[in-house]
Amino acid sequence: MSSTTLTASSTAPVAQPDRGGDTAGGAPRNGGRLRSLDAFRGFIMFTLAAGGFGAVQMARTFPDSGWAVAARQFSHTPWQWGVFWDLIMPSFLLMVGVAMPFSYAKRAGAGDPYGRQLGHAVIRAVTLALIGMVMMNQTARFLNVLTQIGLGYVFVFLLLGRTLRTQLAWGAGVLVAWWTLFALYPLPGPGYDFAAAGAKSADVLPGFFGHWSRNMNLAADFDRWLLNMLPADKPFIAHVGSTTTLNFIPASVNMLLGVIAGQMLLGPRRPVEKLRWLLVAGAVCLALGTLAGFTVCPVVKRIWTPAFALWSGGLTLWMLAVFYAVVDVAGWARWARPLEVLGANSIAVYLMTLTWPAWIVKTWKSLFGATALDGTYAPVWEHLVVLGVIWAVAWWLWRRRLFLRV
């Protein structure tokens, strides 16, 4: 049975040689961790803890500078296409999927029957969903990345270990069904009440793409139906940013891509062949997503269109490929140790990034003076202090082999 616990490992956190001695055929020996996955996970946690290094705030002060260029990568795209910040959640989903074959192979090797593994998956899904809702501080909202992972986790688990053809067929089926539901949903007609939908006429995308317009689509209307049946202080109109509850359905395909990649990485291929597989698979997904984005539906993260699922899936597979090439193929793992410290305790670090920043800045100023972080670059210093404190706590946990597990 699984629960959310802070566990102490009985062995050193990472005690393998730095030049590939921890892998056999590209997969860790003796139930070890895939170090490139920890490094990739740590990189994502690093960017979250850093909060974009204050680029968004600095861009407001210097709108015609390089800060404005950086800020675009650390701010979600209003609607169509995406930037680096829009790849954070797809990265989480992919990494969860990649870890599943390793985790459940270890459980199977320890003698856990399938029923017990399924029970663990169900408990893990519920726990992640509940943690996500608590972190949002609104139990009627299901938008947190942990909640979205929890909602799709069991479905993806049921496809774990299936043939590649079966997994691809299910993934394609989910995306086609998601596309069909939107495509058949009525477009806003004459007399449409834009205000009641939290929208305006300019939000309607041209032509057939209008079925995926902001706040005027199947998923947005579903949330207006669902959330207005739940107790609330005021009627629900639309989510800030327009992300929707039902996103977990197509987002589960990104998790499934991770499972497929994880099974391949756990398999007997040579490391270079595995790297080639990641690069080719990423290119195929990116090409399909881009083609779809120009033809059958827009690339929109907020409602996780099929085009976005494929587009983001391709880019995150390439991101994983970079870390796999450097850490597990080339064996240059020493440089990634600071990232592994964050990646090995990703749930704890994620919770800290959601709840600690304001407290860290307040405490820092109480210790070193109210003006300690003032000045032109105050947002940069504040974000660096937050990052430093969170990393230091993660390092302290890592050194003591304490890991928050679900």
C-alpha positions in Angstrom: 0.0 0.0 0.0 1.2 3.5 -0.9 0.9 6.7 1.0 2.5 10.1 0.9 5.6 9.7 3.1 9.0 11.2 3.8 11.2 8.2 3.4 14.9 7.7 4.2 16.9 5.7 1.7 19.2 3.0 3.1 21.8 3.7 0.5 23.6 6.8 -0.7 21.4 9.0 -3.0 23.5 8.4 -6.1 26.7 6.3 -5.7 27.5 5.5 -9.3 30.5 6.4 -11.4 30.1 9.7 -13.3 31.0 8.3 -16.8 28.3 5.8 -17.6 29.1 3.2 -15.0 25.6 3.2 -13.6 24.0 1.8 -16.7 23.8 -1.4 -18.6 22.4 -1.2 -22.1 21.3 2.3 -21.3 19.1 1.3 -18.3 20.1 1.5 -14.6 21.3 -1.7 -13.0 19.9 -3.1 -9.7 16.7 -1.0 -9.8 18.7 2.3 -9.9 17.4 5.6 -11.1 17.7 6.9 -14.7 20.0 9.8 -13.9 19.1 11.7 -17.0 15.5 11.6 -15.9 16.4 13.0 -12.5 18.5 15.7 -14.2 15.6 16.6 -16.6 13.2 16.7 -13.7 15.6 18.8 -11.7 15.9 21.3 -14.6 12.2 21.8 -14.7 12.1 22.2 -10.9 15.0 24.7 -11.2 13.1 26.9 -13.6 10.0 26.7 -11.5 11.8 27.6 -8.3 13.6 30.4 -10.1 10.2 31.8 -11.3 11.7 33.0 -14.5 14.4 34.9 -12.7 12.2 37.9 -12.5 12.2 38.4 -16.2 8.5 39.2 -16.4 8.8 41.9 -13.8 12.0 43.3 -15.3 10.4 43.5 -18.7 7.8 45.9 -17.3 10.6 48.2 -16.2 12.7 47.8 -19.4 10.1 47.0 -22.2 12.5 47.4 -25.0 15.4 45.4 -23.6 16.5 41.7 -23.6 14.3 41.3 -20.5 11.3 41.6 -22.7 12.6 38.8 -25.0 13.2 36.6 -22.0 9.9 37.4 -20.4 8.0 36.0 -23.5 9.6 32.6 -22.7 8.5 32.8 -19.1 4.9 33.8 -19.7 2.2 31.5 -20.9 1.1 32.2 -24.5 -2.4 33.9 -24.5 -3.9 31.2 -26.7 -2.3 29.7 -29.9 1.1 28.1 -30.1 3.5 28.2 -27.2 6.8 29.1 -25.6 9.1 27.5 -23.1 6.8 28.2 -20.1 4.0 26.3 -21.9 6.2 23.2 -22.0 6.5 22.9 -18.2 3.4 20.9 -17.6 3.9 18.6 -20.7 7.4 18.0 -19.3 5.9 16.9 -16.0 3.5 14.6 -17.8 6.2 13.0 -19.9 8.5 12.5 -16.9 5.8 10.8 -14.9 5.2 8.4 -17.9 8.9 7.7 -18.3 9.3 6.8 -14.7 6.3 4.4 -14.6 8.0 1.4 -16.4 11.0 1.7 -14.1 8.9 2.0 -11.0 6.5 -0.9 -11.7 9.2 -3.1 -13.1 10.9 -2.7 -9.7 7.6 -3.6 -7.9 7.1 -6.6 -10.1 10.7 -7.7 -9.4 10.0 -7.4 -5.7 7.1 -9.9 -6.1 4.1 -7.5 -6.2 1.2 -9.1 -8.2 -0.6 -7.0 -10.8 -3.5 -6.4 -8.5 -1.3 -4.8 -5.9 0.4 -2.7 -8.5 -3.0 -1.5 -9.8 -4.0 -0.7 -6.2 -0.8 1.4 -5.8 -1.6 3.2 -9.0 -5.2 4.1 -7.8 -3.9 5.3 -4.4 -1.2 7.3 -6.1 -3.7 8.9 -8.5 -6.1 9.9 -5.7 -3.2 11.2 -3.5 -1.8 13.4 -6.3 -5.2 14.7 -7.2 -6.0 15.6 -3.6 -2.6 17.3 -3.1 -3.1 19.3 -6.2 -6.5 20.5 -5.1 -5.3 21.4 -1.7 -2.4 23.4 -3.2 -4.9 25.3 -5.4 -6.8 26.0 -2.1 -10.0 25.4 -4.1 -11.3 21.9 -4.0 -13.7 22.7 -6.8 -10.8 23.4 -9.2 -9.0 20.6 -10.9 -6.3 22.5 -12.8 -3.1 21.9 -10.8 -0.6 19.7 -12.6 -0.6 17.2 -9.8 -4.4 16.9 -10.0 -4.3 16.6 -13.8 -1.7 13.8 -13.5 -3.8 12.1 -10.9 -7.0 12.2 -13.0 -5.2 10.4 -15.9 -2.8 8.2 -14.1 -4.8 5.0 -13.8 -5.8 5.1 -17.5 -2.1 5.3 -18.4 -1.2 2.6 -16.0 -3.6 0.2 -17.6 -1.6 0.7 -20.9 1.7 0.0 -19.2 3.4 -3.0 -20.7 1.0 -3.3 -23.7 2.3 -3.6 -27.2 3.5 -0.4 -28.9 0.7 -0.9 -31.5 -1.9 -1.0 -28.7 -0.5 2.0 -27.0 -0.3 4.1 -30.2 -3.9 3.0 -31.1 -5.3 4.1 -27.8 -3.3 7.4 -27.9 -4.5 8.2 -31.4 -8.0 7.2 -30.4 -8.1 9.6 -27.5 -6.8 12.5 -29.6 -9.3 11.8 -32.5 -12.2 11.5 -30.0 -11.1 14.8 -28.3 -10.9 16.5 -31.7 -14.3 15.1 -32.8 -16.1 16.4 -29.7 -14.8 19.9 -30.2 -15.4 19.9 -34.0 -19.0 18.8 -33.6 -19.7 21.3 -30.8 -21.8 24.3 -31.9 -20.0 27.5 -32.8 -21.1 30.8 -31.2 -24.1 32.0 -33.2 -26.1 35.2 -33.6 -27.0 36.8 -30.3 -24.3 34.8 -28.4 -23.8 36.2 -24.9 -20.1 36.7 -24.8 -20.1 38.3 -21.4 -21.8 35.3 -19.8 -18.9 33.2 -21.2 -16.2 35.5 -20.0 -15.3 36.2 -23.7 -15.6 38.8 -26.4 -16.3 38.6 -30.1 -12.6 39.1 -30.9 -11.9 35.8 -29.2 -13.6 33.8 -31.9 -11.0 32.1 -34.1 -11.6 32.4 -37.8 -13.4 29.6 -39.8 -13.4 26.0 -38.6 -10.9 26.9 -35.9 -13.7 28.7 -34.2 -14.6 25.5 -32.4 -11.5 26.0 -30.3 -12.1 29.7 -29.3 -11.2 30.9 -25.8 -14.1 30.3 -23.3 -16.4 29.3 -26.1 -15.8 25.6 -26.5 -16.8 22.2 -25.2 -14.4 22.1 -22.3 -15.2 25.6 -21.1 -18.9 24.9 -21.2 -18.4 21.7 -19.3 -16.7 23.6 -16.5 -19.5 26.1 -16.4 -21.9 23.2 -16.0 -19.8 21.2 -13.5 -18.5 24.0 -11.3 -21.7 25.8 -11.0 -23.3 22.7 -9.4 -20.7 22.9 -6.6 -20.9 25.2 -3.6 -19.2 28.6 -4.3 -19.3 32.2 -3.2 -20.2 33.4 -6.7 -21.2 31.8 -10.1 -18.3 30.4 -12.1 -17.8 32.0 -15.5 -14.3 31.1 -16.7 -10.9 30.0 -15.5 -8.1 32.6 -15.4 -6.1 31.7 -18.5 -9.0 29.4 -19.6 -7.4 26.1 -18.7 -10.1 23.5 -18.2 -10.8 20.4 -16.1 -11.1 18.0 -19.0 -7.6 18.8 -20.2 -6.5 15.6 -18.4 -8.0 13.5 -21.1 -5.7 14.6 -24.0 -2.9 15.3 -21.5 -2.9 11.6 -20.6 -1.5 11.1 -24.2 1.6 13.0 -23.2 2.0 10.7 -20.2 1.5 7.8 -22.5 4.3 9.1 -24.7 6.4 9.0 -21.6 5.5 5.4 -20.9 6.4 4.4 -24.4 9.8 6.2 -24.1 10.3 4.7 -20.6 9.7 1.1 -21.9 12.2 1.7 -24.7 14.8 3.2 -22.3 14.3 0.2 -19.9 14.8 -2.2 -22.9 17.9 -3.9 -24.3 18.8 -1.4 -27.1 22.2 0.2 -27.1 22.3 3.7 -25.6 23.0 5.4 -29.0 20.0 3.5 -30.5 17.8 4.8 -27.6 19.0 8.3 -28.2 18.2 8.0 -31.9 14.7 6.7 -31.0 14.0 9.7 -28.8 15.1 12.1 -31.5 13.1 10.4 -34.2 10.0 10.0 -32.1 10.3 13.7 -31.0 10.6 14.8 -34.7 7.6 12.7 -35.7 5.4 14.1 -32.9 6.5 17.7 -33.5 5.9 17.4 -37.3 2.4 15.9 -36.8 1.5 18.5 -34.2 2.7 21.4 -36.4 0.9 20.0 -39.4 -2.3 19.6 -37.4 -1.9 23.1 -36.0 -2.1 24.6 -39.5 -4.8 22.3 -40.8 -7.3 20.6 -38.5 -7.1 22.4 -35.1 -5.0 25.1 -33.5 -2.1 24.5 -31.1 -3.6 25.6 -27.8 -2.3 24.5 -24.4 -5.2 26.0 -22.5 -7.6 23.4 -23.8 -4.9 20.9 -24.7 -5.8 20.4 -28.3 -4.6 17.3 -30.1 -2.2 19.5 -32.1 -0.7 20.8 -28.8 -0.4 17.3 -27.3 1.7 16.2 -30.3 3.6 19.5 -30.7 4.5 19.6 -27.0 5.2 15.9 -26.8 7.7 16.2 -29.6 9.6 19.0 -27.9 9.6 17.4 -24.5 11.0 14.2 -26.0 13.8 16.2 -27.5 14.4 17.8 -24.1 14.7 14.4 -22.6 17.0 13.3 -25.4 19.4 16.1 -24.6 19.7 15.0 -21.0 19.9 11.4 -21.9 22.7 12.1 -24.5 24.7 14.2 -22.0 24.2 12.2 -18.8 23.6 8.6 -19.8 25.3 8.3 -23.2 28.3 10.7 -22.9 28.5 10.0 -19.1 28.9 13.6 -18.2 26.9 13.4 -15.0 28.9 15.4 -12.5 27.6 18.7 -13.8 24.0 17.6 -13.4 24.3 16.8 -9.7 22.8 20.1 -8.6 19.8 19.4 -10.8 19.6 15.8 -9.5 19.3 17.2 -6.0 16.1 18.9 -7.1 14.8 16.1 -9.4 15.2 13.3 -6.8 12.8 15.2 -4.5 10.5 16.8 -7.1 7.2 16.6 -5.2 8.7 18.3 -2.1 10.4 21.0 -4.3 7.2 21.6 -6.3 5.2 22.1 -3.1 7.9 24.5 -1.8 7.7 26.5 -5.1 4.0 26.9 -4.6 3.9 27.9 -0.9 7.3 29.3 0.2 8.4 32.2 -2.1 6.6 35.0 -0.3 7.6 33.6 3.1 11.3 33.3 2.0 11.4 36.9 0.8 9.7 38.2 3.9 12.1 36.2 6.2 15.1 37.4 4.2 14.1 41.0 4.6 13.5 40.5 8.4 17.0 39.1 8.8 19.0 41.4 6.5 16.9 44.6 6.4 13.7 45.7 4.7 15.7 47.2 1.8 18.0 44.1 1.4 16.5 43.2 -1.9 15.5 46.7 -3.2 16.8 48.4 -6.2 16.4 48.2 -10.0 17.0 44.5 -10.0 14.9 43.7 -7.0 12.8 41.1 -8.8 16.0 39.2 -9.9 17.4 39.2 -6.4 14.2 38.0 -4.9 13.8 35.1 -7.3 17.5 34.1 -6.8 17.1 34.1 -3.1 14.0 31.9 -3.4 15.8 29.6 -5.7 18.8 29.4 -3.4 16.8 28.6 -0.3 14.7 26.0 -2.0 17.8 24.3 -3.4 19.6 24.4 -0.1 16.6 22.7 1.6 16.5 20.1 -1.2 20.3 19.5 -0.8 19.8 19.0 3.0 17.1 16.5 2.3 19.2 14.7 -0.3 22.2 14.5 1.9 20.1 12.9 4.6 18.4 10.6 2.1 15.0 12.0 2.8 12.6 11.8 -0.1 8.9 12.7 -0.3 7.2 9.7 -2.0 3.7 9.2 -3.2 
